[in-house]
């Protein structure tokens, strides 16, 4: 299986287990940081604490959730996936891996210390961090004569450009408002999520079907994914240039329809019904959440923007964005610690996915019940954090232990 091919090019020598593969330090950092950061932001929004560096709390909150946490997901995906996607690629492990995540920690320290040291150290640390990752991503992709998966490299470059644009705006060198740039950044991240989740679907569903003895093969067919990417990009671009145009409502509804078309991959089987299989149904929820998010935004535009789109967007952020990261964490942790994904799909995954959906509903409800916003902020944050607490309890011991099949990584 692809998940075991990496050992053929694995570096020799002793490597600490937490640096033995890219997903290990990424997930060891991601789960605790997601919990701590969201609780800090909720306490800030409710007025319980003050954050001295904040002059535009909303923009900095979006930035850190997208780029601060987003980096970990991007790094885990590409560091783990590159040796599979490009046979012969030497996995990034050991000192290089330690250096990348040390720079991520520096980026987070400078972010929270901006009130004392200013924005420039934060900008420099994070731009260098993404540049380093982008270089590591581009190298195997462009060495491949067939240029397979080149769209991932372009998406990584687009994320870096958006980040540089954001910091230029913050320091006054770009006239575009930071919040508008972050809306574009969200669109780029959603495109990257679609690109990544297609590959996760192929690996996870194929392994489940194989291990359960199904004879049919799973195909994540490109057309629906490509159409969804096109519609997300179209909506993002038109929203940037024409933010008040009601025609955006129809584009958003079209994006929702395109996302739902991805579900055809899970039902196009004559003999095998995989639609309601454990874990697979969680993978199906991702395009559904994307569809619900864009459908609500589309309805809002067509009805005259009666609700705050920023709250409705949380179906895409609290919901789809979070679920994609959680599913990547689960699939990679199970498969790349040498375990049987068909056997390890338990009720805790279902409970965690359900909690993410509940948290999404609670956070989005602020659009319709703003008078309950303080309580909904706290409640949604607590529910949203719980799946990552469960992940820490259940999977950290796996991240800190060798693969059970004896292979390196």
N, C-alpha and C positions, 0 to 999 in steps of 0.2 A: 504494500500500500504506500501511497505517496508520503504519508506522515512518517514513514520509517526510512525513506531514501536518504535523508540528510546525513546519516552516519558515514556514508561513503566518502564525504569530503570534510568530515569533522576534524578540527585541529587536534593535534596530539598534545599530551602534557596534562598536568593536573589543573583543573579549573573548578573553582568553588561552585557548588551546586546552584546557588542563587544567581550565578553569572553564566550558567551552562547553556542557556538559550535565551533569546531576546524577550520572550513572553514572561519569564520568571521575574526579573526585577520590575518590569512594566506593571504587572498585576499586583506585585507586592506593594508597589507605591500607589497604584490607582485606587484600589478599594478604600484604604484609609483616607486618602486625600479627598476623594469624592464626599465621604461622610463629613469630614471636618470642614471642608470648604462650604458645602451647602448649608450646614448649621450656622457657620459664621455669617453667611450672607443673609439668612433669614433673621438672625438676631440683629443684624444691621438694619434691615428693612423695617423691622418692628420697633426700632428705636432703643433696643436693649443695650446695644453697644455702639460705639462710634469707631469709624475707621479713618484715621487722620489723613491718609493719602487720597481719600475719595473726594473728587469734585464733580464727577459724573458717575454716580454709583451704578446706574443701569448699564452703561457701556463697559465699565470695568468688570462687572459681574459677567456679562456675556463674553467678554474677551477671555477671562480666566477659565470659564467653563468650556469654551470652544477650543482655545489654543493651549491652555495649561493642561487640562485633562485630555483634550483631543490628541495632543502629542503622544501621550502614552498609548492610546489605542492605535494610532498610526504606526508607532514604533513596534508594538507587539505584533501587529499584523504583518508588516513587511519583513521584520527580522525573522519571524517564524516562517513566513510564506516564501521568501526568495529562494531558499535552498530547494524547495519543492517545485516552484514555478520554473526555476532555471537550474537544472541538474548540473552539478559541478561547482556551484557557488559555495564558497566557504562560509559557514554561518558566522555571524558577528557574535563573539563570545568574549569572556574574560576581560582583559584590561580595556579594550576598545568599548565594550558594552558598559563597563563601569564608568568610563569617561563620559559617554553620552548621557547616562542617567545622573551623574554628578553635575553635569551642566544643567540638566533639567531642574535639579534641586536648587542650584544657584539662581536659576530663573525664577523659581517660586519664592525664594528668600528675598530677592531684589523686588519682586512684585509686592509682597506684603510690607516691605520696608521703604516703599516709594516716598512716604511722608518725610523720611529722614534723608534719603539719598537721591531723590529725584527720579524722573522717568527714564533718563538716558541709560543707566546701568541695566534697567529692566529690558529696554529695547535692544540693547547690544547683546545681552545674554540670550534672549529668546530668538532673535534673528539668527545669531550664530548657531543656536541649537537646531533650528529648523533647516538651516543651510547644511549643517553636518548630516542630518538625516536625509535630506534631499540628495546630497552627493552619494551617500551610501545606497540610496534607492536607484538612482539613475545608472550607476555603474553596471550592475548585472543586466538591467533592462536593455541598455543600448549596446551592450556587448553581444546580445542575442541577435543573430542575423535576421530572424523572423520578426523582431520587434514585437513579440507577444506581450500583452498586458501593458503596452506603452501608455495607455490611458491612465494607469495608476501614476506613472511618473509625471504626466502633465497635471494631474490633480494635485500632487504634492507640490509642484512648482506654483500652481495657482494659489494654494494655501499660503505659501511663503510670500508671494506677491501681495496678497490681501493683508497679511500681517505687517509687512513693511509699509503699505499704504495707510493702515490704521495708525501706526506710530508716527508717520509723517503728519497725519492729521492732528494727532494729540499735541505734537510740539509746534504746530502752526505752519508747517511747510506745505501742507495740502489743504485745500479749501473745503473738501467734502467733509461733512459731519461724521464723526467717528461711528455714531449709531447706524448711519446709512451704509458705511463700509462693513460693519458687522452683519448687517442683513445680507449683503453680498457674500460674506464669509460663510454664513449659515448655508446658503445655497450651494457653495462649493463643497462644504463638508457633507451635505446631503448627497451630492453627486458621488463623493468619495465613498460614502456609506453604501450606496447602491452598487458601486464597483466592487467593494469588499464583500458585501453580503452575498453577492452572486457566487463568489468563490467559496465562501463559507458554506452556503447551501449545497454546493456541489460536493464538498468534502464530507459534511456532516450527514446529509441525507443519503449519499451513496454508501457511506460506511454502515449506516443503520440498515439500509436495505440489504447490503451484502451480508452483514453479520446475522440478520434474521432469515436469510435464505431466500429472499425474493429473487426471481429470475430476471425481472425487468430492470433496466438501468434508469437512473435519474438524470434528466437533462435540465439544466438551468438555461433555457433558450434565450439567446441575446435580444431578439426584437423587443420584448416587453421591457426589459431592463434599459435598452438603449432609448426607447420611446420615453420612459420615465425620466431618464437623465436629460433628454432634450427638453421635456416640458418643465422640469425644475429649472434648467438653465434659462429657458425662455421667460418663465415667470420672474425669476430673480433679476434678469436684465431689464424687463419692462417695468418691474416695480421700482427699480433704481431710477429710471428715467421718467416714469409717469406714475408716481406713487399714489395719486388720487384718482386715477382713471378707472371707471367702473368696469371697463372691459377686462381688467385684471381678474374679475370674478369668473369670467368664462375660462380664462387661461388656468386659473386655480382648479376649477372643476375638471378641466381636461387633464390636469396633472393628477388629480385624484383618480380619474378613470384609468389613466395609464398605469398607475401604481397597482390598482386592483388587477390589471391584466397579468401581473406577475404570478398571481395565484393559480393561473392555468397550469403552471409547471407541476403543481401538486395534485392535480386531478385528472391529468391526461393519461390515465392508465386503464387498460381493459380489465386486468385481473387483480391488480394490487391497489388497495385503498389505503393510502398513506396520509390522507388529509387530517385525520385526528390522532395520529401517532404522537406519543410523548416526544417532547422537544421539537418535533417537526411543526406541531401546531403553534409553538412559540415563534419559530422562524416565519410562519405565515402571518403572525400578528404584526410584523414590521411593515410590510407594504400596506396592511390595513390601517395602521396608525398614521402612516404618511398620507393615505387617502383621506382619512377622517380630518386630519389637520388642514389639508388643502381645501377640502370640501367646506369646512367651517369658514375658512378665510374667504373662499369664493362666495359663499352665501352672504358674508358680512359686506363684501364689496357691492354685491348686487342689491342688497337691501339698504344701502346708504351709509355703511360704516357706523351702525348703531353701537357696536361693541368695540372695545380696544383690541386691535389686532395683536398687540404685544402679548396679551393673555392667551389669545387663541393659538399663537405660535407655539405655546408650550406643549401642544399635542405633538409637534415636531421635535421639540427639544427635551422636555421632561419625558415625553413618550418615545418617539421613534429613535431619536439620537441616543437616549439612555439604553433603550432595549437593544439597539445594535451593538453597543459596547458590551453590555452584559452578555449577550449571546456569543460574541466573539470570545469573551473571557471564558465562558463555560465550555464551548466547543474546543478551543485551543488547549485549555487546561486538561480536559479529559483525554483528548486524542494524543497530545504531545507529552503527556506523562506516561504513555504506553498503555492506557486503559481501553476497555471495550465500551464505546459510546452507547451501544445498544443496551448494555447492562447498567450503565451509570446514570441513565435518565430516571431520576427519582422525583418524588413529590415536592422536594424542596425547590427544584428548578421551576416546577409549575407554580408553586406558591410565590416565589420571587418574581416571576413574570407577571403574575396576577397583581402583586403589590405595585409594580411599576405602572400597570394600567390604572390602578386605583389612584396612585399619586398623580398621574396625568389628569384624571378626571377632577380631582380636588383642586389642582393648580389651575386648570382651565376654567373651573367654576367661578373663579374670581371675576371673569368677564361678565358673568350673568348676575353675580351676587357680590358686588364690590363692598357692600356694607359688612360682609363677613371676611374681608381680606386678611386682617391680622391672624385670625384663627386658621384660615385656610392655608396661609403661608406656612405656619408652624406644622400643621397636621400633614400637609403634603410633603414637607421636607422630612419629617420623621418616617412617614411611610416609604418615601423614595429612598431613604438611607438604609432601610431594613434589609433589602436584598444584598447589599454589599456587606452588611454585618454578617449575614448568613454565609456569604462567599468566604469571608475571612475565617469563620469558624470551620467551615467544611473543607476548604480547598487550600488554605495556606500551608498545611502540613504536606500537601502534595507538591506545592511549589518549592518547598525546602527539602524535598527528598528526591533521590535518583528515580529515573524511569523504572517502572515495575517490570518492563520487558528486558531490562539489562542494557539497552542501547544508550549511547551518550546523548546529552542534550536536555 
